[in-house]
Amino acid sequence: MSKAVQKTATSTVLVILIFCVLMTTGLTPAAYAAGDTAIRSSQPIYVDGWSVNITAYSINGANFVRMRDIGYIIDFDVRYDSADDSIRISTKEPYSGEPFMIGSAPEQAVAAENHLPIYVDGQEVAMLAYNIDGSNYVKLRDVGAAVDFSVKWDAARNRVLIDTSAPYAVETPQAPIPEPESDIPGGTPIDYSLQANPAIFDSYFTRAKYNVDRQHVLDTGTNVNWGTRRTPQSAEALNAADCFFSNIAQMSDLEKVYCINDYLCTHVTYRLDATFIGDDFWTTMAYGVCEDYARAFQYMCYRAQIPCLFMTGIRQPAISTGRHAWNEIYLDDMWQFYDGTMSDSRKTIILSKTSETANTGYKYADNNPKATMYYKEVYVPGSTM
């Protein structure tokens, strides 16, 4: 993995990919050139072999993505510096902004060229940037060149491939190669979308996209790129994790969830000023916030073969900002709510068949219910009908 990704997490990192130069609240870049037309890109994007669902636009034949999104996924920091009206990228610091949103950008928009200076580790770099629907987008290849990760186009499958372990290199253009009629010798492709709730499909969450994501889940068990920050890396940590999952392998899914909850609440301490470290989680004690509880829980459920989603949204009544992260897991033939942060603070397990109050006295509002419904169907077809 690249220098940037070696600092990151899972998490899932979710999701992984590439993209959005920040537009924090109140940021209004000064001058834009005449607008070009930006069209939502239909090319799948993969990071280190993982399908990543991220907003990308095609402008004059090139892919543009939001820098904040790639910073979140690869785990480098992106911020706006009001002192000189610039974008500052630090590959030596973990991402400190908010998680990205998917599926909510318009299909077509006017792209106004943006001339804010962009710095990477203190050095100004050349990146073509546009303001689209209030956010700053940069050319994907420019990001790869500046942060130093490989960006290639797979002509055979018409997809973008990011390799964070390889340096950036200028690629010789390729001519598109037609897709084979079938990926099954002598047969026809499987249309997994026929198994899913038809209500999940729209112009972004298409049946074609679903088939790609569903196949990836069948091949790997998940569509999340975990990164390094929330997964075991050292031999000691890997052995501890393997031992834990071996010990719970024969349990029912509900028993596994109770054991995972106990381990999580024993090995994480809530602290705002700390960075979660996966090896510490598996060997001693890790420190983190609600996102770390939820990401670690998702990884553990993945290892235990329990479908699990990472959720973000608003919790009311609010504690500080009200922003929160939690999970939904598939148990007893239905999706159920789980809040690891609250489970730890209440010294019990917050597991509920409804997310309205979730046995906590709080109400939870999902940031992106459309995407949640889609990914529930990706993991368990028919589970939302």
Secondary structure, 3 states (H helix, E strand, C coil): CCCCHHHCCCCCCCCCCCCEECCCCCCCCCCEEEEEEEEECCCCEEECCEEECCCEEEECCEEEEEHHHHHHHHCCEEEEECCCCEEEEECCCCCCCCCCCCCCCCCEEEEEEECCCEEECCEEECCCEEEECCEEEEEHHHHHHHHCCEEEEECCCCEEEEECCCCCCCCCCCCCCCCCCCCCCCCCCCCHHHHCCHHHCCCCCCHHHHHHHHHHHHHHCCCCCCCCCCCCCCHHHHHHHHHHHHHHCCCCHHHHHHHHHHHHHHHEEECCCCCCCHHHHHHCCEEECHHHHHHHHHHHHHHCCCCEEEEEEEEECCCCCCEEEEEEEEECCEEEEECHHHHHHHCCCCEECCCCCCCCCCEEEECCHHHHHHHHHHHCCCCCC
